[in-house]
Amino acid sequence: MKLILTAAAALALTGTAALADAHAQTIRMGTEGAYAPYNFLNDAGEVDGFEIELGNELCARAELTCEWVTNEWDSIIPNLTSGNYDTIMAGMSITDERDEVIDFTQNYFPPAASAYVAMSEDADLEGGVIAAQTNTIQAGFVAESGATLLEFATYDETIAAVRNGEADAVFADKDALLPTVEESAGELMVVGDDVPLGGGVGMGLRESDTELKETFDAIITEMKADGSLNALIVKWFGDDAKVYE
């Protein structure tokens, strides 16, 4: 389906520069910096990844000054609501539970699959120990699946738990797991069936920041319509990545 820039979206776009001028806004963009390829720290110690490039483009089109702030995942929503930064771009899936606490833009990454990764094809996914990052939709799914959930603060710790035998498998976004599997040189493998979860990845904002949400929503709509968002998705996730039609 071809996406059309609506009159309302166009109006929001035309007001973007006025928004920046009126408030002289510096927008603090919160991210984790530990969930490649969505976001990570590069060799220079700088935040990098799909969401960083996308966020910088959103800010450029909105004529806003944006600064990146890293925050641990397990406190990333409380630190948004307390005002430590203004947005979250951290591979965060849109869920009803989170939407009760914060607001979301439309998704900028379409609903995608979650998957299991293990060191053996025979890993027990139904009754074994499954590692997942805390406060994720994957952790919630495992908790209700009948398997034993082993939660960790970071994605890297979930992978380490599989490698050192603490967990039979890890359950996470497939797009994050595939590069890890490829880099493992056969040590790790995708097992079981993919599991669709969530409503796609969106930018989190405080519920009171309606004008800022409308600004970014309009630009995301524009980027979907002009193909630039799909280009970024393919750049960071590969030619087989799910894109917007």
Disulfide bonds with the S-S distance in Angstrom:
Cys59-Cys66 1.91
